[in-house]
Amino acid sequence: MAAVTASALTAQLRKLREETISQGPQKIEPNRKDATTIGVSDEDEQALSEMLQTLASQQNRKQSELLAQIDRALARLEREPDMVGLCEECEEEIDERRLTLRPYVTLCAECQAAHDPKRGHTRKSLTDYK
C-alpha cells in the first residue's frame, strides 16, 4: 500500500500509545471511605459507588486491550514491514480510512466482520429465556 508507509504508521501508533499511557488508569474508589464503617450508609450512594467502580474497571480493561493491540501492530510492523496495510488473513489491502482511524487494526473490514459475533443472533425470540 503506497498511501500508508511503515514509518508513518509506526509514528502514528507510537503517538497513540503515548497518549493512551499518559491518560493513566482510572482510579477505582473503595465503597468504604472510613475504616471504622462497614459498607456505605446510603443505598443510593452504594449503588452509585458500585456503578462508578464498574465503569472505571471497564475503562481500564479497554485501555489495556488498546495498548495490547497497539503493541501487537508495532511488533508486526517491525517483524514484517512489507505487510504494511495488508490484512493478516486474506492479505488484501486494508482500506486507508480504516488504518487512519485505527492504525492498530490487522484485519480488513470483511475479515473483521467474520470474526465479530453477529448482533442479535444469540436469541431465537424475545421469549427464549423461558
Backbone as CSV, one residue per row, in Angstrom:
resi,resn,N_x,N_y,N_z,CA_x,CA_y,CA_z,C_x,C_y,C_z
1,MET,0.851,-1.173,0.000,0.000,0.000,0.000,0.892,1.230,0.000
2,ALA,0.811,2.002,-1.032,1.686,3.152,-1.194,1.276,4.331,-0.329
3,ALA,-0.009,4.481,-0.069,-0.503,5.654,0.656,-0.085,5.639,2.128
4,VAL,0.001,4.480,2.741,0.382,4.379,4.145,1.734,3.691,4.212
5,THR,2.735,4.412,4.687,4.071,3.839,4.790,4.282,3.264,6.186
6,ALA,5.255,2.366,6.278,5.561,1.742,7.565,6.004,2.792,8.579
7,SER,6.804,3.746,8.157,7.284,4.765,9.106,6.155,5.675,9.578
8,ALA,5.240,6.034,8.679,4.108,6.875,9.072,3.192,6.131,10.029
9,LEU,2.937,4.868,9.754,2.070,4.066,10.613,2.728,3.841,11.974
10,THR,4.028,3.596,11.978,4.764,3.416,13.237,4.696,4.682,14.082
11,ALA,4.901,5.826,13.452,4.840,7.098,14.177,3.441,7.331,14.758
12,GLN,2.420,7.026,13.975,1.048,7.199,14.436,0.750,6.256,15.606
13,LEU,1.214,5.024,15.515,0.998,4.059,16.591,1.734,4.465,17.869
14,ARG,2.942,4.937,17.735,3.711,5.361,18.919,3.064,6.569,19.590
15,LYS,2.567,7.496,18.777,1.882,8.664,19.331,0.612,8.238,20.072
16,LEU,-0.169,7.343,19.469,-1.389,6.851,20.098,-1.069,6.103,21.391
17,ARG,0.015,5.350,21.387,0.429,4.609,22.580,0.790,5.570,23.707
18,GLU,1.557,6.599,23.391,1.939,7.589,24.401,0.720,8.322,24.961
19,GLU,-0.215,8.687,24.086,-1.437,9.357,24.536,-2.238,8.462,25.462
20,THR,-2.335,7.193,25.121,-3.105,6.239,25.921,-2.452,6.040,27.288
21,ILE,-1.145,5.903,27.296,-0.423,5.720,28.558,-0.513,6.978,29.421
22,SER,-0.444,8.147,28.799,-0.476,9.400,29.568,-1.811,9.609,30.277
23,GLN,-2.874,9.002,29.773,-4.177,9.113,30.440,-4.170,8.379,31.774
24,GLY,-3.378,7.342,31.869,-3.290,6.571,33.102,-4.564,5.795,33.377
25,PRO,-4.485,4.875,34.318,-5.678,4.091,34.653,-6.676,4.911,35.462
26,GLN,-7.938,4.531,35.350,-8.985,5.162,36.142,-8.865,4.653,37.575
27,LYS,-9.017,5.560,38.517,-8.935,5.180,39.923,-10.254,4.537,40.343
28,ILE,-10.154,3.407,40.985,-11.344,2.708,41.480,-11.451,2.998,42.973
29,GLU,-12.459,3.788,43.320,-12.656,4.203,44.702,-13.318,3.087,45.499
30,PRO,-12.845,2.844,46.710,-13.490,1.826,47.548,-14.836,2.330,48.073
31,ASN,-15.717,1.396,48.408,-17.003,1.766,48.986,-16.822,2.397,50.356
32,ARG,-15.894,1.868,51.126,-15.674,2.408,52.465,-14.627,3.500,52.406
33,LYS,-14.987,4.672,52.877,-14.040,5.787,52.918,-13.393,5.869,54.301
34,ASP,-14.097,5.356,55.291,-13.626,5.385,56.662,-13.446,3.942,57.123
35,ALA,-12.308,3.624,57.665,-12.020,2.245,58.063,-12.924,1.744,59.182
36,THR,-13.550,2.654,59.912,-14.400,2.238,61.035,-15.822,1.900,60.615
37,THR,-16.201,2.265,59.405,-17.562,1.981,58.949,-17.588,0.719,58.120
38,ILE,-18.771,0.153,58.005,-18.963,-1.052,57.196,-19.862,-0.671,56.033
39,GLY,-19.386,-0.870,54.816,-20.184,-0.562,53.631,-20.459,0.921,53.510
40,VAL,-21.568,1.236,52.865,-21.990,2.620,52.659,-23.351,2.771,53.317
41,SER,-23.525,3.861,54.049,-24.750,4.022,54.831,-25.984,4.242,53.970
42,ASP,-25.843,4.884,52.852,-26.966,5.215,51.986,-27.024,4.231,50.816
43,GLU,-28.189,3.641,50.562,-28.323,2.674,49.465,-28.057,3.312,48.107
44,ASP,-28.498,4.557,47.922,-28.243,5.244,46.654,-26.754,5.484,46.458
45,GLU,-26.092,5.854,47.543,-24.648,6.080,47.471,-23.921,4.771,47.170
46,GLN,-24.412,3.684,47.752,-23.839,2.362,47.496,-23.958,2.002,46.017
47,ALA,-25.139,2.203,45.448,-25.363,1.882,44.035,-24.482,2.742,43.131
48,LEU,-24.398,4.025,43.456,-23.563,4.936,42.664,-22.098,4.526,42.752
49,SER,-21.651,4.184,43.944,-20.270,3.773,44.144,-19.951,2.515,43.334
50,GLU,-20.853,1.541,43.364,-20.637,0.307,42.604,-20.638,0.572,41.103
51,MET,-21.517,1.464,40.650,-21.567,1.795,39.233,-20.264,2.470,38.795
52,LEU,-19.753,3.394,39.611,-18.504,4.084,39.277,-17.324,3.113,39.271
53,GLN,-17.335,2.154,40.187,-16.284,1.137,40.199,-16.332,0.291,38.931
54,THR,-17.520,-0.076,38.517,-17.693,-0.886,37.306,-17.225,-0.116,36.074
55,LEU,-17.622,1.149,35.981,-17.220,1.968,34.827,-15.709,2.143,34.774
56,ALA,-15.093,2.418,35.912,-13.640,2.588,35.948,-12.939,1.293,35.561
57,SER,-13.456,0.180,36.033,-12.867,-1.115,35.708,-12.975,-1.405,34.208
58,GLN,-14.129,-1.111,33.623,-14.320,-1.322,32.186,-13.395,-0.427,31.371
59,GLN,-13.236,0.828,31.787,-12.348,1.740,31.065,-10.904,1.253,31.147
60,ASN,-10.493,0.761,32.297,-9.133,0.250,32.453,-8.912,-0.979,31.571
61,ARG,-9.929,-1.843,31.482,-9.814,-3.036,30.636,-9.696,-2.646,29.164
62,LYS,-10.522,-1.685,28.726,-10.467,-1.236,27.330,-9.123,-0.584,27.018
63,GLN,-8.610,0.197,27.967,-7.311,0.833,27.768,-6.213,-0.221,27.648
64,SER,-6.278,-1.246,28.473,-5.299,-2.330,28.421,-5.380,-3.082,27.092
65,GLU,-6.603,-3.340,26.625,-6.786,-4.015,25.337,-6.251,-3.178,24.187
66,LEU,-6.487,-1.868,24.232,-5.988,-0.974,23.183,-4.465,-0.981,23.154
67,LEU,-3.835,-0.911,24.327,-2.370,-0.946,24.384,-1.829,-2.262,23.831
68,ALA,-2.508,-3.358,24.118,-2.079,-4.659,23.587,-2.187,-4.684,22.063
69,GLN,-3.262,-4.114,21.515,-3.425,-4.062,20.058,-2.348,-3.186,19.421
70,ILE,-2.047,-2.072,20.049,-1.010,-1.172,19.531,0.341,-1.876,19.548
71,ASP,0.670,-2.521,20.664,1.956,-3.225,20.766,2.049,-4.354,19.741
72,ARG,0.946,-5.043,19.524,0.922,-6.128,18.527,1.161,-5.566,17.123
73,ALA,0.530,-4.443,16.811,0.705,-3.823,15.494,2.139,-3.324,15.315
74,LEU,2.720,-2.735,16.358,4.112,-2.272,16.274,5.061,-3.450,16.068
75,ALA,4.811,-4.542,16.764,5.670,-5.730,16.605,5.555,-6.289,15.195
76,ARG,4.343,-6.287,14.661,4.149,-6.787,13.295,4.860,-5.885,12.284
77,LEU,4.796,-4.573,12.491,5.481,-3.646,11.588,6.990,-3.866,11.612
78,GLU,7.518,-4.136,12.800,8.955,-4.373,12.915,9.340,-5.713,12.295
79,ARG,8.487,-6.710,12.513,8.758,-8.067,12.042,8.527,-8.218,10.541
80,GLU,7.446,-7.586,10.037,7.060,-7.727,8.631,6.736,-6.365,8.007
81,PRO,7.720,-5.523,7.776,7.436,-4.188,7.248,6.819,-4.195,5.845
82,ASP,7.026,-5.267,5.099,6.458,-5.351,3.751,4.962,-5.675,3.774
83,MET,4.423,-5.993,4.951,2.999,-6.313,5.082,2.178,-5.104,5.552
84,VAL,2.743,-3.922,5.494,2.049,-2.714,5.934,0.756,-2.534,5.147
85,GLY,-0.329,-2.404,5.884,-1.614,-2.151,5.248,-2.288,-3.368,4.648
86,LEU,-1.734,-4.553,4.889,-2.335,-5.780,4.368,-2.969,-6.577,5.501
87,CYS,-4.088,-7.179,5.211,-4.832,-7.992,6.172,-4.006,-9.220,6.542
88,GLU,-3.994,-9.566,7.827,-3.264,-10.749,8.292,-3.827,-12.043,7.727
89,GLU,-5.114,-12.061,7.442,-5.736,-13.300,6.986,-5.757,-13.444,5.471
90,CYS,-6.355,-12.471,4.784,-6.534,-12.613,3.334,-5.447,-11.906,2.535
91,GLU,-4.626,-11.123,3.201,-3.532,-10.361,2.608,-3.997,-9.347,1.564
92,GLU,-5.266,-8.963,1.638,-5.784,-7.876,0.802,-5.486,-6.557,1.512
93,GLU,-5.523,-5.463,0.756,-5.255,-4.154,1.351,-6.369,-3.754,2.317
94,ILE,-5.940,-3.215,3.464,-6.885,-2.648,4.423,-7.160,-1.233,3.966
95,ASP,-8.426,-0.858,3.949,-8.810,0.478,3.486,-8.026,1.545,4.249
96,GLU,-7.523,2.523,3.510,-6.704,3.591,4.097,-7.451,4.355,5.185
97,ARG,-8.751,4.575,4.986,-9.541,5.291,6.008,-9.600,4.480,7.294
98,ARG,-9.707,3.168,7.165,-9.731,2.291,8.349,-8.407,2.381,9.099
99,LEU,-7.302,2.355,8.368,-5.987,2.460,9.003,-5.760,3.838,9.627
100,THR,-6.314,4.869,9.015,-6.164,6.211,9.559,-6.901,6.334,10.888
101,LEU,-8.106,5.762,10.952,-8.904,5.835,12.182,-8.388,4.899,13.268
102,ARG,-7.966,3.716,12.865,-7.493,2.700,13.801,-6.198,2.094,13.260
103,PRO,-5.079,2.760,13.492,-3.819,2.290,12.905,-3.352,0.940,13.434
104,TYR,-3.968,0.438,14.473,-3.581,-0.833,15.078,-4.323,-2.039,14.495
105,VAL,-5.262,-1.806,13.568,-6.009,-2.946,13.017,-5.089,-3.808,12.159
106,THR,-5.369,-5.102,12.188,-4.570,-6.034,11.397,-5.431,-6.834,10.432
107,LEU,-6.748,-6.587,10.480,-7.665,-7.282,9.594,-8.448,-6.281,8.758
108,CYS,-8.774,-6.654,7.538,-9.640,-5.818,6.716,-11.057,-5.886,7.289
109,ALA,-11.931,-5.032,6.825,-13.295,-4.972,7.358,-14.036,-6.292,7.171
110,GLU,-13.829,-6.952,6.050,-14.529,-8.209,5.777,-14.073,-9.313,6.730
111,CYS,-12.767,-9.447,6.922,-12.254,-10.480,7.829,-12.627,-10.165,9.274
112,GLN,-12.608,-8.882,9.637,-13.007,-8.485,10.982,-14.473,-8.828,11.233
113,ALA,-15.323,-8.589,10.228,-16.746,-8.898,10.358,-16.960,-10.393,10.549
114,ALA,-16.135,-11.201,9.918,-16.258,-12.648,10.071,-15.871,-13.091,11.481
115,HIS,-14.977,-12.348,12.144,-14.541,-12.686,13.499,-15.501,-12.184,14.570
116,ASP,-16.169,-11.073,14.315,-17.060,-10.479,15.312,-18.361,-11.247,15.387
117,PRO,-18.860,-11.430,16.596,-20.156,-12.115,16.711,-21.260,-11.256,16.109
118,LYS,-22.213,-11.908,15.509,-23.333,-11.192,14.906,-24.256,-10.687,16.009
119,ARG,-24.618,-9.435,15.933,-25.505,-8.859,16.946,-26.921,-9.371,16.748
120,GLY,-27.543,-9.752,17.854,-28.929,-10.168,17.816,-29.137,-11.598,17.352
121,HIS,-28.073,-12.345,17.100,-28.229,-13.709,16.608,-28.137,-14.755,17.709
122,THR,-28.011,-14.305,18.952,-27.887,-15.262,20.036,-29.232,-15.707,20.568
123,ARG,-30.250,-14.891,20.376,-31.584,-15.235,20.850,-32.458,-15.625,19.673
124,LYS,-33.263,-16.639,19.887,-34.179,-17.077,18.827,-35.409,-16.216,18.780
125,SER,-35.858,-15.761,19.964,-37.020,-14.887,20.036,-36.941,-14.075,21.311
126,LEU,-37.837,-13.148,21.464,-37.837,-12.307,22.656,-38.146,-13.090,23.917
127,THR,-38.756,-14.241,23.761,-39.168,-15.018,24.932,-38.374,-16.312,25.071
128,ASP,-37.190,-16.395,24.497,-36.441,-17.652,24.578,-35.752,-17.848,25.934
129,TYR,-35.972,-16.937,26.853,-35.394,-17.077,28.177,-36.148,-18.088,29.029
130,LYS,-37.332,-18.519,28.590,-38.168,-19.447,29.356,-37.605,-20.846,29.352
